[in-house]
Amino acid sequence: MSAATALLKSDIRAAALARRDALDAAFRLSASKTAAARAKPILVDLTGLVVSAYWPIRSEADPLPLLAIATERGAVAALPVTTPSGLLFRRWQHGEPLMPAGFGTMGPPPASPEVTPDLMIMPLAAFDRRLHRIGYGKGHYDRAIDALTAKGRRPRLLGLAFAAQEVDKVPDEPHDIPLDFIVTEEELIAADHPGPSAGHGY
């Protein structure tokens, strides 16, 4: 990434996060539930598939209502954990114990089985209508997706955000891969991709 692109992304990230932080806490809670409902058309038959989310921090959209819908429709739930070798994903059921998982998040303990996500619900700082995202600048998700893709296990990618985080254009480079979906309290934006197999909504 060029220095100019990195600087532009940093400015866009800061502005989008400021807008997100300014949202009322009650609105964020309600909007997270509304976004989860808007994602239902792509969460059809998830039997046996692994859906990873994230433990929300700061003013992030809460993915737990979305994860609850996925598990109701047959998915195995997982949460990420930051390790020295990168992100890994551990199986988790609501109510099971959690432990610090890096960067202020929480995740399942080491005793929980490691799994490979088929659908990855991702946090983001900013997004555009082309389904490009700006993360938090650490690259953890990018490296995890690259590693899974190299193994032939590239998951579908669902970005969860508030509409206030949308920008006109995310600066992207040729190697950047857009998400498959972004859902906000206002709409579900989907790329023109078929699902991985018949019967699955994404």
C-alpha positions as CSV (number, residue, x, y, z in Angstrom):
1,M,0.0,0.0,0.0
2,S,1.4,3.4,-0.9
3,A,2.0,6.0,1.8
4,A,-0.6,8.3,0.2
5,T,-3.3,5.5,0.2
6,A,-2.5,4.6,3.8
7,L,-2.8,8.3,4.8
8,L,-6.1,8.7,3.0
9,K,-7.5,5.5,4.6
10,S,-6.4,6.7,8.0
11,D,-8.3,10.0,7.5
12,I,-11.4,8.2,6.2
13,R,-11.2,5.7,9.1
14,A,-11.0,8.4,11.7
15,A,-14.0,10.3,10.3
16,A,-16.2,7.2,10.0
17,L,-15.4,6.1,13.5
18,A,-16.2,9.5,14.8
19,R,-19.6,9.3,13.2
20,R,-20.1,5.8,14.6
21,D,-19.0,6.9,18.1
22,A,-21.6,9.8,18.0
23,L,-24.5,7.4,17.5
24,D,-26.7,7.0,20.6
25,A,-26.1,3.7,22.5
26,A,-29.8,2.9,22.4
27,F,-29.8,3.5,18.6
28,R,-26.8,1.2,18.1
29,L,-28.6,-1.6,20.0
30,S,-31.8,-1.2,18.0
31,A,-29.9,-0.8,14.7
32,S,-27.9,-3.9,15.3
33,K,-31.1,-5.9,15.7
34,T,-32.6,-4.3,12.6
35,A,-29.4,-5.1,10.6
36,A,-29.6,-8.8,11.7
37,A,-33.2,-9.0,10.5
38,R,-32.2,-7.5,7.1
39,A,-29.6,-10.2,6.7
40,K,-32.2,-13.0,7.0
41,P,-32.5,-13.5,3.2
42,I,-28.9,-14.7,3.0
43,L,-29.1,-16.9,6.1
44,V,-31.3,-19.7,4.8
45,D,-30.1,-23.2,5.4
46,L,-26.8,-23.1,7.3
47,T,-26.9,-26.6,8.6
48,G,-23.4,-27.7,9.5
49,L,-21.7,-24.5,8.3
50,V,-19.5,-22.5,10.6
51,V,-20.4,-18.8,11.0
52,S,-17.9,-16.7,12.8
53,A,-18.7,-13.3,14.4
54,Y,-16.8,-11.1,16.7
55,W,-17.2,-9.9,20.3
56,P,-18.3,-6.2,20.0
57,I,-16.1,-3.5,21.5
58,R,-16.4,0.3,21.7
59,S,-19.2,1.5,19.4
60,E,-19.2,-1.4,17.0
61,A,-22.4,-2.8,15.6
62,D,-23.4,-5.9,17.7
63,P,-23.2,-9.1,15.7
64,L,-24.7,-11.3,18.4
65,P,-28.3,-10.9,17.1
66,L,-27.1,-11.9,13.6
67,L,-25.1,-14.9,15.0
68,A,-28.3,-16.0,16.9
69,I,-30.2,-16.1,13.7
70,A,-27.4,-18.1,12.1
71,T,-27.4,-20.7,14.8
72,E,-31.2,-21.0,14.8
73,R,-30.8,-21.9,11.1
74,G,-28.3,-24.7,11.8
75,A,-24.9,-22.9,11.9
76,V,-22.0,-23.7,14.2
77,A,-21.0,-20.4,15.9
78,A,-17.4,-19.2,16.3
79,L,-15.5,-16.2,17.6
80,P,-12.0,-15.1,16.6
81,V,-9.0,-15.1,18.9
82,T,-5.8,-13.1,18.3
83,T,-2.6,-15.2,18.6
84,P,1.0,-14.6,17.7
85,S,0.5,-16.4,14.5
86,G,-2.7,-14.5,13.6
87,L,-6.4,-14.9,14.0
88,L,-7.9,-18.3,14.7
89,F,-11.5,-19.2,15.2
90,R,-12.9,-21.2,18.1
91,R,-16.3,-22.8,18.4
92,W,-18.6,-21.0,20.9
93,Q,-22.2,-21.2,22.1
94,H,-24.0,-18.4,23.7
95,G,-23.5,-18.5,27.5
96,E,-20.2,-20.4,27.4
97,P,-17.3,-18.7,29.1
98,L,-15.1,-16.2,27.4
99,M,-11.6,-14.8,28.0
100,P,-9.6,-11.8,26.7
101,A,-8.9,-12.4,23.0
102,G,-6.7,-9.4,22.1
103,F,-7.4,-5.7,21.4
104,G,-10.1,-5.5,24.1
105,T,-12.2,-8.3,22.6
106,M,-13.4,-11.6,24.2
107,G,-13.2,-15.1,22.7
108,P,-13.5,-18.7,23.7
109,P,-10.8,-20.3,25.8
110,P,-8.1,-22.7,24.3
111,A,-10.2,-25.7,25.3
112,S,-12.8,-24.7,22.6
113,P,-12.2,-26.5,19.3
114,E,-10.7,-24.5,16.5
115,V,-12.9,-24.3,13.4
116,T,-12.8,-22.9,9.9
117,P,-15.5,-20.3,9.0
118,D,-17.7,-20.8,6.0
119,L,-19.2,-17.3,6.6
120,M,-17.3,-14.6,8.4
121,I,-19.2,-11.7,10.0
122,M,-16.6,-8.8,10.1
123,P,-16.4,-5.5,11.9
124,L,-15.3,-2.5,9.9
125,A,-14.6,1.2,10.2
126,A,-15.9,2.4,6.8
127,F,-17.3,0.9,3.6
128,D,-18.5,1.9,0.2
129,R,-21.2,0.6,-2.1
130,R,-18.7,-1.5,-4.0
131,L,-18.4,-3.6,-0.9
132,H,-14.8,-2.4,-0.1
133,R,-14.1,-1.9,3.6
134,I,-11.6,-0.1,5.8
135,G,-10.7,-2.1,8.9
136,Y,-8.8,-0.9,11.9
137,G,-5.4,-0.8,10.2
138,K,-3.9,-4.0,11.8
139,G,-4.7,-6.4,8.9
140,H,-5.7,-9.3,11.1
141,Y,-8.7,-10.2,9.0
142,D,-7.0,-9.7,5.7
143,R,-4.2,-12.1,6.7
144,A,-6.7,-14.7,8.0
145,I,-8.7,-14.5,4.8
146,D,-5.5,-14.8,2.7
147,A,-4.5,-17.9,4.7
148,L,-7.9,-19.6,4.4
149,T,-8.0,-18.8,0.6
150,A,-4.5,-20.3,0.2
151,K,-5.9,-23.5,1.7
152,G,-8.9,-23.4,-0.7
153,R,-11.3,-22.5,2.2
154,R,-12.1,-18.8,1.4
155,P,-15.2,-18.0,3.4
156,R,-18.0,-15.7,2.4
157,L,-17.5,-12.3,3.9
158,L,-20.3,-10.3,5.6
159,G,-19.5,-6.8,6.8
160,L,-21.7,-5.5,9.6
161,A,-21.9,-1.7,10.1
162,F,-24.1,1.3,10.7
163,A,-25.3,3.3,7.7
164,A,-23.4,6.3,9.1
165,Q,-20.1,4.5,8.3
166,E,-20.7,4.5,4.5
167,V,-18.3,6.7,2.4
168,D,-18.3,7.6,-1.2
169,K,-15.2,5.5,-2.1
170,V,-12.8,3.4,-0.2
171,P,-9.3,3.8,-1.6
172,D,-8.5,0.3,-3.0
173,E,-5.6,-1.3,-4.9
174,P,-5.7,-4.1,-7.4
175,H,-5.1,-6.9,-4.8
176,D,-7.9,-5.7,-2.6
177,I,-10.9,-8.1,-2.5
178,P,-14.4,-6.7,-1.8
179,L,-16.7,-8.3,0.7
180,D,-19.6,-10.5,-0.5
181,F,-22.2,-8.6,1.6
182,I,-22.6,-5.6,3.8
183,V,-25.6,-5.2,6.1
184,T,-26.6,-2.1,8.0
185,E,-29.8,-1.0,9.7
186,E,-31.0,0.4,6.4
187,E,-30.2,-2.2,3.8
188,L,-28.4,-5.4,2.7
189,I,-25.8,-4.8,-0.1
190,A,-24.9,-8.0,-1.9
191,A,-22.3,-8.8,-4.6
192,D,-23.5,-10.8,-7.5
193,H,-22.1,-14.1,-6.3
194,P,-23.9,-17.5,-6.2
195,G,-23.9,-19.5,-3.0
196,P,-21.4,-22.3,-2.4
197,S,-24.0,-25.0,-2.8
198,A,-27.6,-25.5,-3.5
199,G,-29.9,-24.8,-0.6
200,H,-27.7,-22.2,1.1
201,G,-28.8,-18.6,1.0
202,Y,-25.3,-17.1,0.5
